[in-house]
Amino acid sequence: MSEPAPSVPALNDRTVDAPHRHELRTPGYDRAALEPAVVHFGVGGFHRAHQAVYFDELAELGFTRWGVIGVGMSRPEMGQVLDAQDNLFTVVQRGGADDSAARVIGCVTEYLLLTEDRQEVAERLADPRTRLVTLTVTADGYVLPPDPQEADRSVFGLVVDALDARRRARRAPFTVLSCDNLPDSAAATREAVMTLAGRRGPALARWIAERVSFPGSMVDRITPATTPGDRDEVEDTFQVGDRWPVITEPFTQWVIEDDFCNDRPPLDRVGVLFVDDVAPYKLIKSRLLNGVHCALGYVGHLAGHHRTDEAMADPAVAGFVERLMREEIAPLLPADVPGMDPTAYCGTVLERLRNPSIGDPLARLCRRGSTKVPDYLLPSLHDAHAQDSPRARLDLAVAAWMRYLRAVDLDGRPIDVQDARAEELRDAALRGGDDPRPLLALTDVFGDLATDDADVAVIHRSLADAFDSRGSLRSALASPPGV
């Protein structure tokens, strides 16, 4: 992000309460009174629009014992911006009745960069004031490097080091809370920590197993990447020189398993739902939002669109997405989860995807398909097969991903497939052409889908008939092969 215009005051502690053209909510609490208690790994747009907002709300209510120390993973740019802005940043909410509401978040007390400030991060984790460690490190961040030395230098290596230091000093541990979109983020976190702890010795592993909590959580808020145009609009509208504001939607949700080993932040006072079991909440959200994001990304991109709101303004795409949700995915989900009725949630998701003020680039939705499609889209297809329920649109969505993996769109233009396995997947997609079996042979991605002759046949027909042109795709969206 570039420097703000000279006529606009740069955001920092000295200028945060200066007069602005429109109302801009600023911290109403004494930031100097914040006690750092949360260490968060992965300070991107989502964390700043989601978890940081909740902790800021706590501080506004007088709960100043839950300040946040942010830890960036690798890139120094965010730290440079936050350092210049005294760790202040602006969150702008677009859409709904309170369109373009903005607030400055002040709950972040410090920003550290993992690659440069490793010792300082270790010290903050060992500090007895730290009672909660949270993570948004993406699904790939939970895969430990095969090299033991590299694994020890990972986020989880630091966590284990700090827990060992606390054990030796006879101090209470901290809760480790994953806020990433994994089917079972708590299990993934616990496994990574326990694997490294086990290598250190049985005493540490046993202490962590007995003393440390790894609650699961479900997080939800659409947060597109900030653009220079967004920054310029924030400057113009609010007369605040924030070099890296966050743009997000009105909707936000956080559900956490009520399992904390060292104090619990009173997040229920600011809208967080504490539950005994987060699994059904994650299931509904992952299938109806994340899974539909996958389908919309690949179908919308091949249909010639660039943003979610543009794609959802296309009747063919919107009709496909709505019927996919209501007729094929929602009937597979539990209907007795408090506050998460699948039918009502479908309507909420559709409204959010149509929000013209918060259009998400489809290219972002298409990233990391080899991780996201198996986690969010394929499980619905597998369940539909097991229950022998309608699934032609699920098959078409999978076929769209396979066609996308050829790295050429329907007009012959190149597609930048952003995936750790892009080359492997592209080779299999090109080798198979309209035959999905070379891709389906990757069982670590597709499971046993290749053994289902009916689904393979529908995917095959979709690849052969639906992607010759945008016209053929629109026909398939209205009436997928197999319907």
C-alpha positions as CSV (number, residue, x, y, z in Angstrom):
1,M,0.0,0.0,0.0
2,S,1.3,3.5,-0.9
3,E,1.5,6.5,1.4
4,P,-1.7,8.5,2.1
5,A,-2.2,11.8,0.4
6,P,-0.3,14.6,2.2
7,S,-3.6,16.5,2.9
8,V,-5.0,13.5,4.9
9,P,-3.7,13.0,8.4
10,A,-1.9,9.7,8.8
11,L,-3.7,7.4,11.3
12,N,-1.9,7.1,14.7
13,D,-2.5,7.8,18.3
14,R,-2.2,11.6,17.9
15,T,-4.6,11.9,15.0
16,V,-7.2,9.2,15.7
17,D,-9.7,11.5,17.3
18,A,-9.3,14.4,14.8
19,P,-12.5,15.7,13.2
20,H,-13.6,13.7,10.2
21,R,-16.0,14.4,7.3
22,H,-18.3,11.5,8.3
23,E,-18.7,9.7,11.5
24,L,-15.8,7.4,12.3
25,R,-15.9,5.4,15.5
26,T,-12.7,5.5,17.4
27,P,-11.5,3.6,20.5
28,G,-13.4,4.9,23.5
29,Y,-11.1,3.3,26.1
30,D,-7.6,4.0,27.3
31,R,-5.3,1.9,25.1
32,A,-2.5,2.3,27.6
33,A,-4.6,0.3,30.0
34,L,-4.8,-2.8,27.7
35,E,-3.1,-5.9,29.1
36,P,-1.7,-8.2,26.4
37,A,-3.3,-11.6,26.9
38,V,-3.9,-12.9,23.4
39,V,-1.1,-13.8,21.0
40,H,-2.5,-14.2,17.5
41,F,-0.6,-15.8,14.6
42,G,-1.6,-14.7,11.1
43,V,-2.5,-11.0,11.0
44,G,-4.3,-10.7,7.7
45,G,-7.5,-9.0,6.6
46,F,-9.7,-11.7,8.1
47,H,-8.3,-11.5,11.6
48,R,-8.4,-7.7,11.6
49,A,-12.1,-7.8,10.4
50,H,-13.1,-10.6,12.7
51,Q,-11.4,-11.6,15.9
52,A,-9.8,-8.2,16.5
53,V,-13.2,-6.5,16.2
54,Y,-14.6,-8.8,18.9
55,F,-11.7,-8.0,21.3
56,D,-12.0,-4.3,20.5
57,E,-15.7,-4.6,21.5
58,L,-14.6,-6.2,24.8
59,A,-12.3,-3.3,25.5
60,E,-15.1,-0.9,24.8
61,L,-17.1,-2.6,27.5
62,G,-14.3,-2.1,30.0
63,F,-12.7,-5.6,29.6
64,T,-9.1,-4.3,29.0
65,R,-7.4,-7.5,30.2
66,W,-7.6,-9.0,26.6
67,G,-5.3,-6.9,24.5
68,V,-3.9,-8.6,21.4
69,I,-0.4,-9.2,20.2
70,G,-0.3,-9.8,16.5
71,V,2.3,-12.0,14.9
72,G,2.8,-11.8,11.2
73,M,4.0,-15.0,9.4
74,S,6.5,-13.9,6.8
75,R,5.8,-10.6,5.0
76,P,7.0,-7.4,6.6
77,E,4.6,-5.0,4.9
78,M,1.8,-5.3,7.5
79,G,4.2,-4.7,10.3
80,Q,5.6,-1.6,8.6
81,V,2.1,-0.2,8.2
82,L,0.9,-1.0,11.8
83,D,4.1,0.3,13.3
84,A,3.7,3.6,11.6
85,Q,0.0,3.7,12.8
86,D,0.6,2.8,16.4
87,N,-1.1,-0.6,15.6
88,L,-4.4,1.2,14.7
89,F,-6.3,0.3,11.6
90,T,-9.8,1.0,10.1
91,V,-12.5,-1.6,9.5
92,V,-15.1,-0.5,7.0
93,Q,-18.4,-2.3,6.8
94,R,-20.2,-2.2,3.5
95,G,-23.8,-3.2,2.7
96,G,-27.0,-3.5,4.7
97,A,-28.8,-0.7,6.5
98,D,-25.6,0.8,8.0
99,D,-23.6,1.0,4.7
100,S,-20.1,2.2,4.9
101,A,-19.9,2.2,8.7
102,A,-16.3,2.5,9.8
103,R,-14.4,2.1,13.1
104,V,-10.8,2.3,14.2
105,I,-9.6,-0.8,16.0
106,G,-7.3,-0.2,18.9
107,C,-7.0,-3.6,20.8
108,V,-3.7,-4.6,19.1
109,T,-1.0,-3.6,21.5
110,E,2.0,-4.9,19.5
111,Y,2.9,-6.4,16.1
112,L,5.8,-8.9,15.7
113,L,7.1,-10.6,12.6
114,L,7.7,-14.3,13.1
115,T,10.7,-14.4,10.7
116,E,12.4,-11.4,12.3
117,D,11.2,-11.3,15.9
118,R,11.2,-14.9,16.8
119,Q,12.8,-14.4,20.3
120,E,10.3,-11.7,21.1
121,V,7.4,-13.9,20.1
122,A,8.8,-16.7,22.3
123,E,9.0,-14.2,25.2
124,R,5.3,-13.1,24.7
125,L,4.2,-16.7,24.6
126,A,6.1,-17.5,27.8
127,D,4.7,-14.4,29.6
128,P,2.2,-15.5,32.2
129,R,-0.1,-12.7,31.1
130,T,-0.7,-14.6,27.8
131,R,-3.7,-16.7,28.4
132,L,-4.9,-17.4,24.9
133,V,-3.1,-18.2,21.6
134,T,-5.2,-17.9,18.5
135,L,-4.4,-18.9,14.9
136,T,-5.4,-18.0,11.3
137,V,-2.5,-19.6,9.5
138,T,-4.5,-21.3,6.7
139,A,-5.1,-25.1,6.4
140,D,-1.6,-25.6,4.9
141,G,-0.1,-24.2,8.1
142,Y,-1.1,-27.2,10.1
143,V,1.0,-29.6,8.0
144,L,4.3,-30.0,9.9
145,P,7.4,-29.9,7.7
146,P,9.0,-33.4,7.4
147,D,12.4,-32.0,8.5
148,P,12.3,-32.1,12.4
149,Q,14.4,-28.9,12.6
150,E,12.0,-27.0,10.3
151,A,9.0,-28.4,12.3
152,D,10.6,-27.1,15.5
153,R,10.8,-23.6,13.9
154,S,7.1,-23.6,12.9
155,V,4.4,-21.8,14.8
156,F,3.6,-25.0,16.6
157,G,7.3,-25.5,17.6
158,L,7.1,-22.1,19.2
159,V,3.9,-23.0,21.0
160,V,5.4,-26.2,22.3
161,D,8.6,-24.4,23.4
162,A,6.5,-21.9,25.4
163,L,4.3,-24.6,27.0
164,D,7.5,-26.4,28.0
165,A,8.9,-23.2,29.6
166,R,5.6,-22.7,31.5
167,R,5.7,-26.3,32.7
168,R,9.2,-26.0,34.0
169,A,8.4,-22.7,35.7
170,R,5.2,-24.2,37.2
171,R,3.0,-21.6,35.4
172,A,-0.4,-22.2,34.0
173,P,-0.5,-23.0,30.3
174,F,-2.5,-21.0,27.7
175,T,-5.5,-22.1,25.6
176,V,-4.7,-22.8,21.9
177,L,-7.6,-21.8,19.7
178,S,-7.6,-22.3,16.0
179,C,-9.7,-19.9,14.0
180,D,-9.0,-21.5,10.6
181,N,-11.5,-23.1,8.3
182,L,-10.6,-26.7,8.8
183,P,-13.2,-29.5,9.2
184,D,-11.8,-30.1,12.7
185,S,-9.4,-27.3,13.5
186,A,-9.2,-28.3,17.2
187,A,-8.0,-31.8,16.2
188,A,-5.5,-30.5,13.7
189,T,-4.1,-28.1,16.3
190,R,-3.9,-30.7,19.0
191,E,-2.2,-33.2,16.7
192,A,0.5,-30.7,15.6
193,V,1.3,-29.7,19.2
194,M,1.2,-33.2,20.5
195,T,3.4,-34.5,17.7
196,L,6.1,-32.0,18.5
197,A,5.7,-32.4,22.3
198,G,6.1,-36.1,21.9
199,R,9.4,-35.7,20.3
200,R,10.6,-33.6,23.3
201,G,9.7,-36.3,25.8
202,P,6.8,-38.1,27.5
203,A,6.7,-35.7,30.5
204,L,5.9,-32.7,28.4
205,A,3.4,-34.5,26.2
206,R,1.6,-35.8,29.2
207,W,1.5,-32.4,30.8
208,I,0.1,-30.8,27.7
209,A,-2.5,-33.6,27.2
210,E,-3.7,-33.1,30.8
211,R,-3.5,-29.3,31.1
212,V,-3.9,-27.6,27.7
213,S,-7.2,-26.9,26.0
214,F,-7.7,-26.9,22.3
215,P,-11.3,-25.7,21.7
216,G,-12.7,-25.8,18.2
217,S,-14.3,-22.7,16.7
218,M,-16.3,-21.6,13.7
219,V,-15.6,-18.2,12.2
220,D,-17.4,-16.4,9.5
221,R,-17.1,-13.0,7.8
222,I,-16.4,-12.3,4.1
223,T,-13.3,-10.1,3.9
224,P,-11.9,-9.4,0.4
225,A,-8.4,-8.3,0.0
226,T,-8.0,-4.5,0.3
227,T,-7.3,-2.6,-2.9
228,P,-5.6,0.7,-3.4
229,G,-9.0,2.0,-4.5
230,D,-10.5,0.9,-1.2
231,R,-7.8,2.8,0.7
232,D,-8.4,5.9,-1.4
233,E,-12.1,5.7,-0.7
234,V,-11.5,5.4,3.0
235,E,-9.3,8.5,2.8
236,D,-11.9,10.5,0.9
237,T,-14.9,9.4,2.9
238,F,-13.5,9.5,6.4
239,Q,-10.4,11.7,6.0
240,V,-8.2,9.2,7.6
241,G,-4.8,8.2,6.2
242,D,-4.9,4.4,6.9
243,R,-2.4,2.7,4.6
244,W,-4.1,-0.7,5.0
245,P,-7.8,-0.5,6.0
246,V,-10.0,-3.6,6.0
247,I,-13.2,-3.8,4.0
248,T,-15.8,-6.3,5.1
249,E,-19.5,-7.1,5.2
250,P,-22.1,-6.5,8.0
251,F,-22.5,-10.2,8.8
252,T,-20.1,-11.7,11.4
253,Q,-20.2,-14.9,13.4
254,W,-18.0,-16.7,15.9
255,V,-18.9,-19.9,17.7
256,I,-16.4,-21.4,20.2
257,E,-16.3,-24.6,22.2
258,D,-16.5,-23.7,25.8
259,D,-13.2,-25.3,26.8
260,F,-10.5,-22.9,28.2
261,C,-7.7,-23.9,30.5
262,N,-6.6,-20.5,31.7
263,D,-9.4,-17.9,32.0
264,R,-12.0,-17.4,29.4
265,P,-12.5,-14.0,27.6
266,P,-16.1,-12.9,28.1
267,L,-16.7,-12.9,24.4
268,D,-20.3,-13.9,24.9
269,R,-20.8,-10.3,26.0
270,V,-20.1,-9.2,22.4
271,G,-22.0,-11.8,20.4
272,V,-19.8,-14.9,20.5
273,L,-21.6,-18.1,21.0
274,F,-20.0,-20.6,23.4
275,V,-21.2,-24.1,22.8
276,D,-20.4,-27.7,24.0
277,D,-19.9,-28.9,20.5
278,V,-18.9,-26.7,17.5
279,A,-19.0,-29.5,15.0
280,P,-22.5,-29.1,13.6
281,Y,-22.0,-25.3,13.3
282,K,-18.8,-25.9,11.3
283,L,-20.5,-28.5,9.2
284,I,-23.3,-26.2,8.1
285,K,-21.1,-23.2,7.5
286,S,-18.4,-25.2,5.6
287,R,-20.9,-26.9,3.3
288,L,-23.2,-23.9,2.6
289,L,-20.6,-21.1,2.6
290,N,-17.2,-22.5,1.9
291,G,-18.4,-25.3,-0.4
292,V,-20.6,-22.9,-2.3
293,H,-17.7,-20.5,-2.5
294,C,-15.8,-23.3,-4.3
295,A,-18.6,-24.0,-6.7
296,L,-19.3,-20.3,-7.4
297,G,-15.6,-19.6,-7.9
298,Y,-15.0,-22.1,-10.7
299,V,-18.5,-21.9,-12.3
300,G,-18.5,-18.1,-12.2
301,H,-15.0,-17.8,-13.5
302,L,-15.7,-20.1,-16.5
303,A,-18.9,-18.1,-17.1
304,G,-16.8,-15.0,-17.6
305,H,-17.3,-13.2,-14.3
306,H,-14.7,-11.7,-12.0
307,R,-16.4,-11.0,-8.7
308,T,-19.0,-12.8,-6.5
309,D,-21.6,-10.1,-6.9
310,E,-21.2,-10.0,-10.7
311,A,-21.6,-13.7,-10.9
312,M,-24.7,-13.7,-8.6
313,A,-26.2,-11.0,-10.8
314,D,-26.1,-13.5,-13.7
315,P,-29.5,-15.4,-13.5
316,A,-28.0,-18.6,-14.8
317,V,-25.2,-18.7,-12.2
318,A,-27.4,-17.5,-9.3
319,G,-30.1,-20.0,-10.1
320,F,-27.5,-22.8,-10.2
321,V,-26.0,-21.7,-6.9
322,E,-29.4,-21.4,-5.1
323,R,-30.6,-24.8,-6.3
324,L,-27.3,-26.4,-5.4
325,M,-27.7,-25.0,-1.9
326,R,-31.4,-25.6,-1.3
327,E,-31.9,-28.9,-3.2
328,E,-28.6,-30.8,-2.9
329,I,-26.5,-29.5,0.1
330,A,-29.0,-28.3,2.7
331,P,-31.1,-31.5,2.9
332,L,-27.9,-33.4,3.9
333,L,-27.3,-31.2,7.0
334,P,-28.7,-31.3,10.6
335,A,-31.8,-29.2,11.1
336,D,-31.7,-29.0,14.9
337,V,-28.7,-26.7,15.5
338,P,-29.7,-23.6,17.5
339,G,-29.2,-20.5,15.4
340,M,-28.1,-22.4,12.3
341,D,-31.2,-23.7,10.5
342,P,-29.9,-24.7,7.1
343,T,-32.9,-23.3,5.2
344,A,-32.6,-19.9,6.8
345,Y,-28.8,-20.0,6.4
346,C,-29.2,-20.5,2.7
347,G,-31.0,-17.3,2.4
348,T,-28.4,-15.5,4.5
349,V,-25.5,-16.8,2.3
350,L,-27.3,-15.9,-0.9
351,E,-27.9,-12.3,0.3
352,R,-24.3,-12.0,1.3
353,L,-23.0,-13.3,-2.0
354,R,-25.2,-10.8,-3.8
355,N,-23.9,-7.8,-1.8
356,P,-22.6,-5.4,-4.5
357,S,-20.6,-3.5,-1.9
358,I,-18.4,-6.4,-0.9
359,G,-17.8,-8.3,-4.1
360,D,-15.1,-10.9,-3.6
361,P,-12.7,-11.7,-6.5
362,L,-13.5,-15.1,-7.9
363,A,-9.8,-15.7,-8.3
364,R,-9.4,-15.6,-4.6
365,L,-12.2,-18.2,-4.1
366,C,-10.5,-20.4,-6.7
367,R,-7.2,-20.6,-4.8
368,R,-6.0,-23.7,-3.1
369,G,-8.6,-25.9,-4.6
370,S,-6.7,-29.1,-3.8
371,T,-7.2,-28.2,-0.1
372,K,-10.6,-26.5,-0.2
373,V,-12.6,-28.8,-2.6
374,P,-11.9,-32.0,-0.6
375,D,-12.8,-30.2,2.7
376,Y,-15.9,-28.3,1.6
377,L,-17.4,-29.5,-1.6
378,L,-16.6,-33.2,-2.0
379,P,-18.0,-34.2,1.4
380,S,-21.5,-33.1,0.2
381,L,-21.1,-35.2,-2.9
382,H,-20.0,-38.2,-0.9
383,D,-22.9,-37.8,1.5
384,A,-25.4,-37.4,-1.4
385,H,-24.1,-40.6,-3.0
386,A,-24.4,-42.5,0.3
387,Q,-28.0,-41.3,0.7
388,D,-28.8,-41.6,-3.0
389,S,-30.0,-38.0,-3.1
390,P,-29.9,-35.5,-5.9
391,R,-26.3,-34.4,-6.8
392,A,-26.1,-33.4,-10.5
393,R,-25.2,-29.9,-9.5
394,L,-22.5,-31.1,-7.2
395,D,-21.1,-33.2,-10.0
396,L,-21.2,-30.2,-12.3
397,A,-19.3,-28.1,-9.7
398,V,-16.6,-30.7,-9.5
399,A,-16.4,-30.9,-13.3
400,A,-16.0,-27.1,-13.3
401,W,-13.0,-27.3,-11.0
402,M,-11.5,-30.0,-13.3
403,R,-12.0,-27.8,-16.3
404,Y,-10.5,-24.8,-14.5
405,L,-7.4,-26.9,-13.7
406,R,-6.6,-27.0,-17.4
407,A,-5.4,-23.4,-16.9
408,V,-7.3,-22.1,-20.0
409,D,-10.7,-20.5,-19.9
410,L,-13.5,-21.1,-22.3
411,D,-12.2,-18.2,-24.5
412,G,-8.7,-19.7,-24.6
413,R,-7.2,-17.2,-22.2
414,P,-4.7,-18.5,-19.6
415,I,-5.8,-19.0,-16.0
416,D,-3.4,-18.5,-13.2
417,V,-4.1,-21.6,-11.1
418,Q,-2.9,-20.8,-7.6
419,D,-2.5,-24.2,-5.9
420,A,0.4,-25.9,-4.3
421,R,-0.3,-28.9,-6.6
422,A,-1.1,-26.8,-9.7
423,E,1.3,-28.6,-12.0
424,E,0.3,-32.1,-10.9
425,L,-3.4,-31.3,-11.2
426,R,-3.0,-29.5,-14.6
427,D,-1.1,-32.5,-16.0
428,A,-3.8,-34.9,-14.9
429,A,-6.6,-32.6,-16.2
430,L,-5.0,-32.2,-19.6
431,R,-4.1,-35.9,-19.8
432,G,-7.7,-36.9,-19.2
433,G,-9.4,-34.2,-21.2
434,D,-13.1,-35.0,-20.9
435,D,-12.3,-38.2,-19.0
436,P,-12.1,-37.4,-15.3
437,R,-10.4,-40.6,-14.3
438,P,-6.8,-39.4,-14.3
439,L,-7.8,-36.7,-11.8
440,L,-10.0,-39.1,-9.9
441,A,-7.0,-41.3,-9.5
442,L,-5.6,-38.8,-7.0
443,T,-7.4,-40.5,-4.1
444,D,-5.9,-38.2,-1.5
445,V,-7.9,-35.4,-3.2
446,F,-11.0,-37.2,-4.5
447,G,-11.3,-40.2,-2.1
448,D,-13.1,-43.1,-3.6
449,L,-15.2,-41.0,-6.0
450,A,-13.7,-42.9,-9.0
451,T,-15.6,-46.1,-7.8
452,D,-19.0,-44.4,-8.3
453,D,-19.8,-45.2,-11.9
454,A,-22.9,-42.9,-11.9
455,D,-21.0,-39.9,-10.6
456,V,-18.1,-40.5,-12.9
457,A,-20.4,-40.7,-15.9
458,V,-22.1,-37.4,-15.0
459,I,-18.8,-35.6,-14.5
460,H,-17.6,-37.1,-17.8
461,R,-20.7,-35.8,-19.6
462,S,-20.3,-32.4,-17.9
463,L,-16.7,-32.1,-19.1
464,A,-17.7,-33.1,-22.6
465,D,-20.9,-31.0,-23.0
466,A,-20.9,-28.1,-20.6
467,F,-17.6,-26.3,-21.3
468,D,-17.5,-25.9,-25.1
469,S,-18.7,-22.4,-24.8
470,R,-20.4,-20.0,-22.4
471,G,-23.6,-20.9,-24.1
472,S,-23.2,-24.6,-23.4
473,L,-22.2,-23.8,-19.8
474,R,-25.3,-21.7,-19.3
475,S,-27.5,-24.5,-20.6
476,A,-25.8,-26.9,-18.2
477,L,-26.3,-24.6,-15.3
478,A,-30.0,-24.6,-16.0
479,S,-30.2,-28.3,-16.5
480,P,-27.0,-30.2,-15.5
481,P,-26.3,-33.6,-17.0
482,G,-27.8,-36.2,-14.8
483,V,-30.9,-34.2,-13.8
